[in-house]
């Protein structure tokens, strides 16, 4: 019984450790890789009318729900359902302000 508990503890520890070492999903992995904070996102409105951040650099695409500070979906009415607004294509970069 003691051996089974130790084996379960070791396997659970290795599973949690593997989650912490996973790939960095905040970076674009394309030829001209950039941190995603350097790209400009557009807004896609889902069929329910709620917003999602969207970036498309031509090879890869990124999308995540737009949430308020309390974690609730933002449904701003920025566009009709299933439409996209904003400069999201080809990984539009943040304009230099210098």
C-alpha positions in Angstrom: 0.0 0.0 0.0 2.8 2.4 0.9 4.5 1.7 -2.5 1.2 2.6 -4.3 0.9 5.9 -2.5 4.5 6.8 -3.3 4.0 5.9 -7.0 0.8 8.1 -7.1 2.6 11.0 -5.4 5.6 10.8 -7.8 3.3 10.7 -10.9 1.1 13.5 -9.7 4.2 15.7 -9.0 5.6 15.0 -12.5 2.3 15.9 -14.1 2.1 19.2 -12.3 5.7 19.9 -13.1 5.1 19.2 -16.8 2.4 21.9 -16.9 4.7 24.5 -15.6 7.3 23.8 -18.3 4.9 24.0 -21.2 5.5 26.2 -24.3 5.3 30.0 -24.0 2.0 30.9 -25.7 2.6 34.6 -25.4 5.1 34.6 -28.4 4.4 34.4 -32.1 6.5 31.5 -33.5 6.6 32.5 -37.1 9.6 33.6 -39.2 9.3 37.2 -37.9 8.4 36.1 -34.4 7.3 38.8 -31.9 5.8 38.9 -28.5 2.0 39.1 -28.9 1.9 42.4 -27.0 3.7 43.9 -30.0 0.8 43.0 -32.3 -2.5 44.9 -32.8 -5.6 42.9 -32.2 -9.0 43.3 -33.9 -12.3 42.4 -32.4 -14.4 39.5 -33.7 -18.0 39.4 -32.5 -19.4 35.9 -32.0 -23.0 34.9 -32.9 -24.1 35.8 -29.3 -22.8 39.3 -29.8 -19.8 39.0 -27.4 -16.3 40.2 -28.3 -13.1 38.2 -28.9 -9.6 39.6 -29.4 -8.2 38.3 -32.7 -4.7 38.5 -34.4 -3.9 36.9 -37.8 -0.3 37.1 -39.0 -0.9 35.1 -42.2 0.3 31.7 -40.9 -0.9 31.6 -37.3 -3.9 33.0 -35.7 -4.7 33.9 -32.1 -8.0 34.5 -30.5 -9.2 34.9 -26.9 -12.4 36.2 -25.3 -12.6 39.8 -24.3 -13.3 39.9 -20.6 -14.0 42.7 -18.1 -12.0 43.0 -14.9 -14.4 40.6 -13.2 -13.9 37.9 -15.8 -17.3 38.4 -17.5 -17.5 38.5 -21.3 -17.6 41.9 -23.0 -20.5 42.4 -25.5 -19.8 45.9 -26.7 -21.8 45.9 -30.0 -18.6 47.0 -31.9 -19.9 45.2 -35.0 -22.7 42.9 -36.0 -22.4 39.2 -35.0 -19.8 37.2 -36.9 -18.0 40.3 -38.2 -14.5 41.5 -37.4 -13.3 45.1 -36.8 -9.8 46.5 -36.4 -6.4 46.0 -38.0 -5.9 42.3 -37.2 -4.5 41.0 -40.5 -0.9 39.9 -41.1 0.0 40.6 -37.5 -0.4 44.3 -37.7 2.3 45.8 -35.5 1.9 48.5 -32.9 2.8 51.8 -34.6 6.1 53.4 -33.5 5.4 56.6 -31.6 9.0 57.9 -31.9 
